[in-house]
């Protein structure tokens, strides 16, 4: 069962994403801010990380930069899930190494399908 780390500061969204992914059969680790995301990513070694962009303490962009710069976490695929959906913001997330950028609001089924697609692409590159 793939493990997914979700970093989202808004409790309702964090719980919705967690419920949605658990219902789809994933193991889910939830954290409320960027610092927790950095700590948990190294410890948990998830198969995928979903990051909100706007979080207290450390932004999702900074979390992505730090995780991609750390050999222990650099290979973990990252997906941004954010209400900030302008082209420049999406490009910034992708430039930092994220595989996808999902804009809120999102349909739970779409989120599950995108997560499955990303995990499949990572498992069989090329």
N, C-alpha and C positions, 0 to 999 in steps of 0.2 A: 504494500500500500504506500504510494508516494506521500511524502511529508511536505507540507506547504507552510511556510512562515508568512503570516499576515501582519503588517505593521500599519495600523490605522488609529488615529487619535480619537475619532468620533465613535463612541461606544456602540451606538445603534448600527452603524455601518460595519464596524468590526465584527459584531455578533452576527449580522446578516451574512456577511461573507463567510465567517466560520461555519455557521449552520449550513449554508448552501454547499460548501465544499465537503463538509463531513457527510452530509446526506448523499453526496455523489461518490462517497467511498474513500475520501482522502483523510489522512491524518493531518490535523491542523494545529499549529502553534500560534496563539494570538499575542501580540504585544501592542502597547499603546503609544510608543514613541520611537524615534530613531535610535536613541542610545540603546534601548532594549533590543531593537532589531539587530544592531551590530553585535551585541553580546550573544544573543540567541543564535544568530546565524553561525558563528564559530562553534558554539557548543552543540547545537542540534544538527548541523549539516543537512538542511532541508534539500529537497529535490527542486524546489522552486520558491522564490520570494516574491510576495506581492507588497508593494510599497505605496502608501499615500505620498503625495508630494509635500503638502503643507502639514507638517507635524511640529509640535513643540520641541525645543531643545536642539534637534538636528533635523534638517529637511530630508525628504526622500532622496533628492538629488545628491546630497552630501553622503547619505547612507550608501547609495549606489556607488559613488566614487570610492568610498573607503572599502567597500566589499570587493569591488573589482580590482583594487590595488593590493588586496591581501591574498597571497597565494593559497591560503586555506579556504577562501570563499570565492575566489575569482571565477571559478567555473560554474557556480550556481546561477541558473538563469533568473533574471529579474524582470518583473512586470510592474509598470506603474499603473495605479488605479487612482485617478484624480479628477476633480471637477475642473482643473486647469487644463483646458483642451485646445488652446490656440496652437497654431502650427509651430511657432517658435518654441513653445514649452514642450510640445511633443518631441520636436527635433532635439532639444536639449537632453531630454531623457534618453532618447535613442543614442545620441552621441556619447553619453556616459556609459553605455554598454547594456542598456535594457533591451530585451527582445521584443517587447510589446508595450503599448501605452493604451490602456482602456480608459475611456472617458465616462465619468459619472454623469447622470444616472445610468445604470447598466441593468440588463435583464439577467436574473440569476442563471437561467439556462445558457445564455450567451457566455457568461463568465466561466461556467463549467466547461463548455465546449472549447473555449480559447485555452483554458488551462490544460485540458487533455491534448489539444493540438500542439501546444508548446512542449509538453513532456514527450510527446511522440517524436517531434522534430529533434529534440535533444538526444533521445534514445537512438535514433537512426539518422544521423546527419548525412546530408548529401542526397 
